[in-house]
C-alpha cells in the first residue's frame, strides 16, 4: 500500500539569527520518518519558511515539536519585520502530497491545533480547509491586527481562539498566536522591481491580486471610499484569480518587491503571474528585474513555465526536463537575487532517494558495470537503453527541424513529434532500471526460506509472480521501443534530409531494443508455470517482433534509395 504523505510548511518569526533558525528547524528531524526539505530565511521579513514531509502522524509530532521549540526561542514582544505576523510560529499549514485528501488532512490540522492549545497554551485559529467558520477561512482575517492587536482580539467574542488561551497573559505575550490550516499547495512568490517605492509596488499588487483595490471617489489613493448598500467598501477586482499580493521594500536587496501567494496554480500559474506583473509594471513606468521563489515548488509548475516561454519563442517543447527548467529559471529571473538550485527548490527532487540508479551513471561507468561479473544489468536493461538512444536520435531530428530557418510555420508540428520522442525516451530510461529490479525480485524469491510446507508455498508463489513481472518488463521494452519507431519514421519523411542517417540509426536501435527484449521475454516465459499467461505474452511479443523487422527493412530500403 502506498504511503500517505503530508507536507508541512511552518513560517516562524525569525529570519536573522541562524543559530535559532537551525535549532528550531532541526527539531523536526528528531521524529522518525520525517525529511526536512528546506529552510528559507528572510532578513528583511524576519521570517523563515521551513518545509518538511512525512506520514501524517509523524508530521503532526514534528510540527508540535517545532512549534514548542519556536515558542521557547522566539519572543514576539521584541519582533519586527516586513511580513504580517502574530506568532512565534506564525502559520503552520498542512498540505496533502500523496494518497490523502484535503479533507483528511484537515482532520490532522485539528488534531495538531488541539494539542498545541492544550499542552502549550498558545492561542490559535484554524483557517482555509481546517476553518470551523466561514469568516476564519481567510488567513488575513485570522491575522488581522497582527501581534500588536492580539490583546484586544483575544477578548473579542467574535474572535475567540479555536484552541488555546483566550487571555493575553505573560506566556501569550511571548509566543503570540498561531494559525493552522489544511490547504492546497501554495507557491510563495516574490517579483522584483527596479524601484524602492513600496507604494508603487503595492499599486501593481492591487492591479494583479484577486481582491484588487478599494473603489474611491476621485483620487484612487486618497479619495473617499465608496460604500455599497450593506455599508461594505466596494472593490475593483484585480486581473488574476487565486492570487494574494502586497508590495514591500526589502532592505536586504535594496529594492521593492511584490509578494504573491499563488493559492491555486491550476488557476493562476507562476508564469502567468509573472507576465501580468511585467505588463502592469510597464504601464506604470517600472520594470520587473526578476523574481524569487520562497520555499519549494512542484516540478510540474517549473515545466509548465518552461513550456510557456518556449511557446512564446516558437521553440520546440520536446527538450529535456533539465533544459526546460533552465528556460523557466532564466525567463522568470529566479536567479536574479541569488543562485537557484533546482535540486534544492523542486519538491520531487528533494524527495528522491539517495540510491543510485543505472541511468545516473556516466556512460563509462554504465559500460563498466555491465562488463563486471555481476549478472545485472543484463540484456533487458541494455535493450531498454539502446531503445532510449534510438528514440533520442529521432527526437534530435525533430528538434533540429523545428528550429530550421524558413520552417517557422511548422515548428509546432516538429515540437509535437519531439514531445512524443521525449515521452518514449523517459519510459525506456525507467525500464533500464526496472528490468534490473525485476531480475532482483526473482533472486529475492529464491532466497526465501523453505523449511516448512507453508514457506515452500509462499516461496513458490513469490518466484512465479516475480518471473511473470520479469517477463512483463521486457515486453514493455518491446512495446515502447516499437511504438517509438513512429518518431523516426516521421522524421525520415518530414524532417531535415541532412539528418536522414540519424533517423535511420534511430530505427536500427529501436529494432535492436525490440529484438533484445524479445529474447528476454522468451527466456523468462519458459519458467512461468501459468502457461495461459506465458503463451499470451509470447504471442503478442512475436507479433511486435515481426512488425519491427518489417519497419527495419523498409527503412534500410528507403535510406538506400535516397543516397
C-alpha positions as CSV (number, residue, x, y, z in Angstrom):
1,X,0.0,0.0,0.0
2,X,1.3,3.5,-0.9
3,X,2.2,5.7,2.0
4,X,0.1,8.8,2.8
5,X,2.4,11.9,2.7
6,X,1.7,15.3,4.1
7,X,3.9,18.4,3.7
8,X,4.2,20.9,6.5
9,X,5.3,24.5,5.9
10,X,5.6,26.3,9.2
11,X,6.6,30.0,9.0
12,X,8.5,31.1,12.1
13,X,9.0,34.8,13.1
14,X,12.8,34.7,13.0
15,X,14.8,35.3,9.9
16,X,18.1,36.7,11.1
17,X,19.5,34.5,13.9
18,X,20.8,31.4,12.0
19,X,21.5,29.5,15.3
20,X,17.9,29.9,16.5
21,X,16.5,29.1,13.0
22,X,18.6,25.9,12.7
23,X,17.8,24.8,16.2
24,X,14.0,25.2,15.5
25,X,14.1,23.6,12.1
26,X,16.3,20.7,13.0
27,X,14.0,19.5,15.8
28,X,11.7,18.0,13.1
29,X,14.4,15.5,12.3
30,X,14.2,14.1,15.8
31,X,11.0,12.4,14.6
32,X,11.5,9.1,12.7
33,X,10.5,9.2,9.0
34,X,10.5,13.0,8.7
35,X,12.5,14.6,5.8
36,X,13.5,18.2,6.2
37,X,13.3,19.6,2.7
38,X,14.1,23.3,3.0
39,X,15.0,26.2,5.4
40,X,14.4,29.6,3.7
41,X,15.2,32.6,5.9
42,X,14.5,36.3,5.0
43,X,16.3,39.0,6.9
44,X,14.0,41.9,5.9
45,X,10.8,40.0,6.7
46,X,12.5,38.5,9.8
47,X,10.7,35.3,8.9
48,X,11.8,31.7,7.9
49,X,9.8,29.3,5.8
50,X,10.6,25.7,6.8
51,X,9.4,22.7,4.8
52,X,9.3,19.1,5.8
53,X,7.4,16.0,4.7
54,X,6.4,12.6,6.1
55,X,3.5,10.4,7.1
56,X,0.6,12.2,8.8
57,X,1.1,11.1,12.4
58,X,4.9,11.8,12.2
59,X,4.3,15.2,10.6
60,X,1.9,16.2,13.5
61,X,4.5,15.1,16.0
62,X,7.3,17.0,14.2
63,X,5.1,20.1,13.8
64,X,4.3,20.1,17.5
65,X,8.0,19.9,18.5
66,X,8.8,22.7,16.1
67,X,6.0,25.0,17.5
68,X,7.2,24.2,21.0
69,X,10.8,25.0,20.2
70,X,9.9,28.2,18.4
71,X,7.8,29.3,21.5
72,X,10.9,28.7,23.7
73,X,13.4,30.6,21.5
74,X,11.3,33.5,19.9
75,X,10.0,36.4,21.9
76,X,7.2,38.1,19.9
77,X,7.2,41.2,22.1
78,X,10.6,42.1,20.6
79,X,9.8,41.0,17.0
80,X,9.9,43.4,14.0
81,X,9.7,42.6,10.3
82,X,8.1,43.5,7.0
83,X,5.8,40.5,6.8
84,X,2.4,40.4,8.6
85,X,2.7,38.1,11.7
86,X,1.2,37.4,15.1
87,X,3.1,34.5,16.5
88,X,6.4,32.8,17.0
89,X,5.2,30.0,14.7
90,X,3.0,32.4,12.7
91,X,1.3,29.9,10.4
92,X,1.5,26.1,10.2
93,X,-0.2,24.8,7.0
94,X,-0.5,21.1,6.2
95,X,-0.5,20.2,2.5
96,X,-1.7,16.8,1.1
97,X,1.1,15.4,-1.1
98,X,0.1,11.8,-1.9
99,X,-2.7,9.3,-1.1
100,X,-4.5,11.6,1.2
101,X,-7.3,14.1,0.6
102,X,-7.5,17.7,1.7
103,X,-10.5,16.8,4.0
104,X,-8.4,14.0,5.7
105,X,-5.5,16.5,6.1
106,X,-7.9,18.9,7.8
107,X,-8.5,16.3,10.5
108,X,-4.8,16.2,11.2
109,X,-4.7,20.0,11.4
110,X,-7.4,19.9,14.0
111,X,-5.5,17.3,16.0
112,X,-2.4,19.4,15.9
113,X,-4.2,22.6,17.0
114,X,-5.9,20.9,19.9
115,X,-2.6,19.6,21.2
116,X,-0.9,22.9,20.8
117,X,-3.7,24.7,22.7
118,X,-3.9,22.0,25.4
119,X,-0.2,21.4,26.1
120,X,1.4,24.7,25.1
121,X,-1.4,27.2,25.9
122,X,-0.8,29.0,22.6
123,X,-4.0,30.6,21.2
124,X,-4.7,29.7,17.6
125,X,-7.1,29.8,14.7
126,X,-7.9,27.2,12.1
127,X,-8.0,28.6,8.5
128,X,-8.5,27.5,4.9
129,X,-9.9,23.9,4.7
130,X,-9.5,23.5,8.5
131,X,-11.6,26.6,9.3
132,X,-14.6,25.9,11.6
133,X,-16.5,29.0,10.4
134,X,-16.5,30.9,7.1
135,X,-15.1,34.2,8.4
136,X,-11.9,32.3,9.5
137,X,-11.1,30.7,6.2
138,X,-9.0,33.6,5.1
139,X,-5.6,33.9,6.8
140,X,-5.6,37.7,6.5
141,X,-8.9,37.8,8.6
142,X,-7.4,35.5,11.3
143,X,-4.2,37.5,11.5
144,X,-5.9,41.0,11.2
145,X,-4.4,43.4,13.8
146,X,-1.2,41.2,13.9
147,X,0.7,40.8,17.1
148,X,0.1,44.4,18.2
149,X,-3.7,43.9,18.1
150,X,-3.7,40.4,19.6
151,X,-4.6,41.6,23.2
152,X,-7.8,43.1,22.0
153,X,-8.6,40.4,19.6
154,X,-8.4,37.6,22.1
155,X,-11.1,39.2,24.3
156,X,-13.4,39.8,21.4
157,X,-16.2,37.2,21.5
158,X,-16.2,37.1,17.7
159,X,-12.6,36.2,17.6
160,X,-12.3,33.7,20.5
161,X,-9.5,31.3,19.6
162,X,-10.3,27.9,18.2
163,X,-7.8,26.5,20.7
164,X,-5.5,27.6,23.5
165,X,-5.6,30.6,25.8
166,X,-8.1,33.4,25.3
167,X,-6.1,35.6,27.7
168,X,-3.1,37.8,26.7
169,X,-1.0,36.5,29.6
170,X,2.7,36.6,30.1
171,X,3.2,33.4,28.1
172,X,1.0,34.5,25.2
173,X,2.8,37.9,25.2
174,X,5.9,36.0,24.3
175,X,4.6,33.3,21.9
176,X,1.8,35.3,20.2
177,X,-0.8,33.2,18.4
178,X,-0.7,30.7,15.6
179,X,-2.8,29.9,12.5
180,X,-3.1,26.2,11.5
181,X,-4.6,25.0,8.2
182,X,-5.0,22.3,5.7
183,X,-4.6,23.8,2.2
184,X,-3.7,23.0,-1.3
185,X,-0.1,23.5,-2.5
186,X,0.6,27.3,-2.3
187,X,3.5,29.0,-4.0
188,X,5.0,32.0,-2.2
189,X,6.5,34.0,-5.0
190,X,8.1,37.5,-5.0
191,X,8.6,39.6,-8.1
192,X,11.5,42.2,-8.1
193,X,11.1,45.7,-9.3
194,X,13.6,48.4,-10.4
195,X,12.2,50.8,-7.7
196,X,12.5,51.4,-4.0
197,X,8.9,52.6,-3.7
198,X,6.6,50.4,-1.6
199,X,3.6,52.5,-2.8
200,X,4.4,51.8,-6.5
201,X,4.8,48.0,-5.7
202,X,1.5,48.0,-3.9
203,X,-0.2,49.7,-6.8
204,X,0.9,46.8,-9.1
205,X,-0.1,44.2,-6.4
206,X,-3.6,45.8,-6.4
207,X,-3.7,45.6,-10.2
208,X,-3.0,41.9,-10.1
209,X,-4.3,40.3,-7.0
210,X,-7.9,38.8,-6.9
211,X,-9.0,41.2,-4.2
212,X,-7.9,44.2,-6.2
213,X,-8.3,47.6,-4.6
214,X,-11.0,49.6,-2.8
215,X,-13.0,51.9,-5.0
216,X,-12.6,55.6,-4.1
217,X,-14.2,58.8,-5.3
218,X,-11.9,61.0,-7.3
219,X,-8.3,60.3,-6.4
220,X,-7.8,56.5,-6.4
221,X,-5.4,56.7,-3.5
222,X,-6.8,59.4,-1.2
223,X,-10.5,59.8,-2.3
224,X,-13.5,58.9,-0.2
225,X,-14.2,55.1,0.0
226,X,-17.3,54.1,-2.0
227,X,-19.7,52.0,0.2
228,X,-22.3,49.5,-1.0
229,X,-25.9,49.3,0.4
230,X,-24.7,47.0,3.2
231,X,-22.1,49.5,4.3
232,X,-19.2,47.5,2.9
233,X,-16.4,49.1,0.8
234,X,-16.8,48.3,-3.0
235,X,-13.8,46.7,-4.5
236,X,-12.3,46.9,-8.0
237,X,-11.2,43.3,-8.7
238,X,-7.7,42.6,-9.9
239,X,-6.7,40.7,-13.0
240,X,-5.9,37.3,-11.6
241,X,-7.9,34.7,-9.6
242,X,-6.4,32.7,-6.7
243,X,-3.7,35.4,-6.1
244,X,-3.0,37.3,-3.0
245,X,-0.4,40.1,-3.0
246,X,1.2,43.1,-1.3
247,X,4.1,45.4,-2.1
248,X,7.1,45.9,0.3
249,X,10.6,47.2,0.4
250,X,13.4,44.7,1.0
251,X,16.4,46.4,2.6
252,X,18.5,43.3,2.2
253,X,18.3,43.6,-1.6
254,X,17.7,47.4,-1.8
255,X,14.6,47.0,-3.9
256,X,10.8,46.9,-3.7
257,X,9.1,43.6,-4.4
258,X,5.5,42.4,-4.9
259,X,5.0,39.4,-2.6
260,X,2.4,37.0,-4.0
261,X,0.7,33.9,-2.6
262,X,-0.5,31.8,-5.6
263,X,-3.2,29.7,-3.9
264,X,-4.2,27.6,-6.8
265,X,-1.6,27.2,-9.5
266,X,-4.0,25.4,-11.8
267,X,-6.0,28.6,-12.0
268,X,-3.1,31.1,-12.0
269,X,0.3,29.5,-12.5
270,X,3.6,31.3,-11.6
271,X,4.5,32.3,-15.2
272,X,1.1,34.0,-15.8
273,X,1.5,36.0,-12.5
274,X,5.0,37.0,-13.7
275,X,3.9,38.1,-17.2
276,X,0.9,40.0,-16.0
277,X,3.1,41.8,-13.4
278,X,5.6,42.6,-16.2
279,X,2.8,44.2,-18.2
280,X,1.3,46.1,-15.2
281,X,4.8,47.4,-14.2
282,X,5.5,48.7,-17.7
283,X,2.2,50.6,-17.7
284,X,3.4,52.3,-14.5
285,X,6.8,53.1,-15.9
286,X,8.6,50.3,-13.9
287,X,10.5,47.2,-14.9
288,X,10.5,43.7,-13.5
289,X,14.1,42.6,-13.0
290,X,13.5,39.1,-11.8
291,X,11.7,37.0,-9.2
292,X,12.2,35.0,-6.1
293,X,10.7,31.7,-5.0
294,X,10.2,31.2,-1.3
295,X,10.2,27.6,-0.2
296,X,9.7,24.7,-2.7
297,X,7.8,24.3,-5.9
298,X,6.3,21.3,-7.7
299,X,8.2,20.0,-10.7
300,X,5.1,20.5,-12.9
301,X,4.9,24.2,-12.2
302,X,8.5,24.6,-13.4
303,X,8.0,22.5,-16.5
304,X,4.8,24.4,-17.3
305,X,6.7,27.7,-17.1
306,X,9.4,26.3,-19.4
307,X,6.7,25.2,-21.9
308,X,5.0,28.6,-21.7
309,X,8.2,30.6,-22.6
310,X,9.2,28.1,-25.2
311,X,5.8,28.6,-27.0
312,X,6.3,32.3,-26.8
313,X,9.7,31.8,-28.6
314,X,8.1,29.4,-31.0
315,X,10.7,26.8,-30.0
316,X,10.2,23.0,-29.7
317,X,8.8,21.7,-26.4
318,X,10.4,18.4,-26.9
319,X,13.5,19.1,-24.9
320,X,14.8,17.5,-21.7
321,X,13.4,18.3,-18.3
322,X,16.7,19.9,-17.3
323,X,16.6,22.3,-20.3
324,X,13.0,23.2,-19.6
325,X,13.9,24.1,-16.0
326,X,16.8,26.3,-17.3
327,X,14.4,28.1,-19.6
328,X,12.0,28.7,-16.7
329,X,14.7,30.0,-14.4
330,X,16.1,32.4,-16.9
331,X,12.7,33.6,-18.2
332,X,11.4,34.2,-14.7
333,X,14.7,35.6,-13.4
334,X,14.7,33.2,-10.5
335,X,18.4,33.6,-10.2
336,X,18.3,37.5,-10.1
337,X,19.0,37.8,-6.3
338,X,20.8,34.6,-5.5
339,X,21.6,31.3,-7.3
340,X,18.6,29.0,-8.0
341,X,19.4,25.3,-7.5
342,X,16.6,23.1,-8.8
343,X,17.8,20.2,-6.7
344,X,17.1,22.2,-3.6
345,X,13.9,24.0,-4.7
346,X,11.8,21.4,-6.6
347,X,9.9,19.2,-4.2
348,X,10.1,16.0,-6.3
349,X,13.9,16.3,-6.5
350,X,14.1,16.8,-2.7
351,X,12.1,13.6,-2.2
352,X,14.4,11.5,-4.4
353,X,16.2,8.8,-2.5
354,X,20.0,8.5,-2.2
355,X,20.1,5.2,-4.1
356,X,21.9,5.4,-7.3
357,X,20.1,4.3,-10.5
358,X,21.8,2.8,-13.5
359,X,20.7,5.8,-15.6
360,X,22.5,8.1,-13.2
361,X,25.9,6.5,-14.0
362,X,28.2,8.0,-16.6
363,X,28.4,6.3,-20.0
364,X,31.8,4.9,-19.0
365,X,30.6,3.6,-15.6
366,X,27.5,2.1,-17.1
367,X,29.7,0.1,-19.5
368,X,32.0,-0.9,-16.7
369,X,29.0,-2.0,-14.5
370,X,27.6,-4.1,-17.4
371,X,31.0,-5.7,-18.1
372,X,31.6,-6.6,-14.4
373,X,30.9,-10.2,-13.1
374,X,27.6,-9.1,-11.7
375,X,24.6,-10.6,-13.6
376,X,22.8,-7.2,-13.7
377,X,22.4,-5.1,-15.7
378,X,21.8,-7.7,-18.4
379,X,20.3,-7.9,-21.8
380,X,17.0,-6.5,-20.8
381,X,18.4,-3.2,-19.3
382,X,20.8,-2.9,-22.3
383,X,17.9,-3.3,-24.7
384,X,15.9,-0.6,-23.0
385,X,19.0,1.7,-23.1
386,X,19.6,1.1,-26.7
387,X,15.9,1.9,-27.4
388,X,16.3,5.2,-25.4
389,X,19.3,6.1,-27.6
390,X,17.3,5.3,-30.7
391,X,14.3,7.5,-30.0
392,X,16.7,10.2,-28.7
393,X,18.1,10.4,-32.3
394,X,14.6,10.7,-33.7
395,X,13.8,13.5,-31.1
396,X,17.0,15.3,-32.1
397,X,16.0,15.4,-35.7
398,X,12.6,16.7,-34.7
399,X,14.2,19.5,-32.6
400,X,16.6,20.4,-35.4
401,X,13.8,20.6,-37.9
402,X,11.7,22.8,-35.5
403,X,14.5,25.3,-35.4
404,X,15.4,25.3,-39.1
405,X,15.3,28.7,-40.8
406,X,12.4,29.0,-43.2
407,X,10.4,26.3,-41.4
408,X,9.0,28.6,-38.7
409,X,5.4,27.9,-39.8
410,X,6.0,24.2,-39.0
411,X,7.6,24.4,-35.6
412,X,4.6,23.1,-33.7
413,X,4.4,20.0,-36.0
414,X,8.0,19.1,-35.1
415,X,7.6,20.1,-31.5
416,X,4.8,17.6,-31.1
417,X,7.0,14.8,-32.5
418,X,9.8,15.8,-30.2
419,X,7.5,15.7,-27.2
420,X,6.4,12.2,-28.2
421,X,10.0,11.2,-28.5
422,X,10.8,12.6,-25.0
423,X,7.9,10.5,-23.6
424,X,9.2,7.3,-25.2
425,X,12.7,8.1,-24.1
426,X,11.7,8.7,-20.5
427,X,9.7,5.4,-20.4
428,X,12.6,3.4,-21.8
429,X,15.0,5.0,-19.3
430,X,12.7,4.0,-16.5
431,X,12.7,0.4,-17.9
432,X,16.5,0.3,-17.8
433,X,16.5,0.2,-14.0
434,X,13.1,-1.6,-13.8
435,X,14.4,-4.6,-15.7
436,X,17.3,-5.0,-13.2
437,X,14.8,-4.5,-10.4
438,X,12.6,-7.3,-11.9
439,X,15.6,-9.7,-12.1
440,X,16.4,-8.9,-8.4
441,X,12.9,-9.8,-7.4
442,X,13.4,-13.4,-8.8
443,X,16.6,-13.7,-6.8
444,X,14.8,-12.5,-3.7
445,X,12.2,-15.1,-4.2
446,X,14.7,-17.9,-4.5
447,X,16.3,-16.7,-1.2
448,X,13.1,-17.1,0.8
449,X,13.1,-19.8,3.4
450,X,11.7,-23.3,2.5
451,X,11.8,-25.2,5.8
452,X,8.1,-25.8,6.1
453,X,5.3,-26.6,3.6
454,X,3.9,-23.1,4.2
455,X,7.2,-21.4,3.5
456,X,7.7,-23.5,0.4
457,X,4.3,-22.5,-0.9
458,X,5.0,-18.8,-0.2
459,X,8.4,-19.1,-1.9
460,X,6.9,-20.8,-5.0
461,X,4.2,-18.1,-5.3
462,X,6.8,-15.3,-4.9
463,X,9.1,-16.8,-7.6
464,X,6.2,-17.3,-10.0
465,X,4.9,-13.7,-9.5
466,X,8.5,-12.3,-9.9
467,X,9.1,-14.4,-13.1
468,X,5.8,-13.0,-14.6
469,X,6.9,-9.5,-13.7
470,X,10.4,-10.1,-15.2
471,X,8.6,-11.2,-18.4
472,X,6.2,-8.2,-18.5
473,X,9.1,-5.6,-18.2
474,X,11.0,-6.7,-21.3
475,X,7.6,-6.9,-23.1
476,X,7.1,-3.3,-22.1
477,X,10.5,-2.5,-23.6
478,X,9.5,-4.2,-26.8
479,X,6.2,-2.3,-26.9
480,X,7.7,1.1,-26.1
481,X,10.7,0.7,-28.5
482,X,8.4,-0.5,-31.3
483,X,6.0,2.4,-30.8
484,X,8.9,4.9,-30.7
485,X,9.7,4.0,-34.3
486,X,6.9,6.3,-35.4
487,X,9.0,9.3,-34.4
488,X,12.0,8.2,-36.6
489,X,9.6,7.2,-39.5
490,X,8.0,10.6,-39.4
491,X,11.4,12.3,-39.4
492,X,12.7,10.2,-42.2
493,X,9.9,11.6,-44.4
494,X,9.3,15.1,-42.9
495,X,12.5,16.0,-41.1
496,X,15.8,17.5,-42.2
497,X,17.1,15.4,-45.0
498,X,20.6,16.1,-43.9
499,X,19.8,14.1,-40.8
500,X,18.4,11.1,-42.7
501,X,21.1,8.8,-41.4
502,X,20.4,9.9,-37.8
503,X,16.7,8.9,-38.1
504,X,17.8,5.7,-39.7
505,X,20.2,4.8,-36.9
506,X,17.3,5.5,-34.5
507,X,15.2,2.9,-36.2
508,X,18.0,0.4,-36.1
509,X,18.5,1.0,-32.4
510,X,14.7,0.7,-31.7
511,X,14.7,-2.6,-33.7
512,X,17.7,-3.9,-31.7
513,X,15.8,-3.0,-28.5
514,X,12.8,-4.9,-29.7
515,X,14.8,-8.0,-30.6
516,X,16.9,-8.0,-27.4
517,X,13.8,-7.6,-25.2
518,X,12.1,-10.3,-27.2
519,X,14.9,-12.7,-26.3
520,X,14.3,-11.8,-22.6
521,X,10.6,-12.3,-22.8
522,X,11.1,-15.8,-24.3
523,X,13.8,-16.9,-21.8
524,X,11.8,-15.8,-18.8
525,X,8.4,-17.0,-20.1
526,X,9.7,-20.6,-20.3
527,X,9.9,-20.7,-16.5
528,X,6.4,-19.5,-15.9
529,X,4.0,-22.2,-14.6
530,X,0.9,-20.3,-15.7
531,X,1.1,-21.3,-19.4
532,X,-2.1,-19.3,-20.3
533,X,-0.3,-16.2,-19.2
534,X,3.0,-17.2,-20.8
535,X,1.5,-18.2,-24.2
536,X,-0.5,-15.0,-24.4
537,X,2.5,-12.7,-23.8
538,X,4.7,-14.8,-26.2
539,X,2.1,-14.4,-29.0
540,X,1.9,-10.7,-28.6
541,X,5.7,-10.4,-28.4
542,X,6.1,-12.4,-31.7
543,X,3.7,-10.0,-33.5
544,X,5.6,-6.9,-32.3
545,X,9.0,-8.5,-33.3
546,X,7.8,-9.3,-36.8
547,X,6.4,-5.8,-37.3
548,X,9.7,-4.3,-36.1
549,X,11.7,-6.4,-38.6
550,X,9.4,-5.2,-41.4
551,X,10.0,-1.5,-40.4
552,X,13.7,-2.0,-40.2
553,X,13.8,-3.5,-43.7
554,X,11.6,-0.7,-45.1
555,X,13.9,1.9,-43.5
556,X,17.1,0.4,-45.0
557,X,15.5,0.3,-48.4
558,X,14.2,3.9,-48.1
559,X,17.6,5.3,-47.0
560,X,19.4,3.4,-49.7
561,X,17.0,4.9,-52.3
562,X,17.8,8.4,-51.1
563,X,21.6,8.2,-51.0
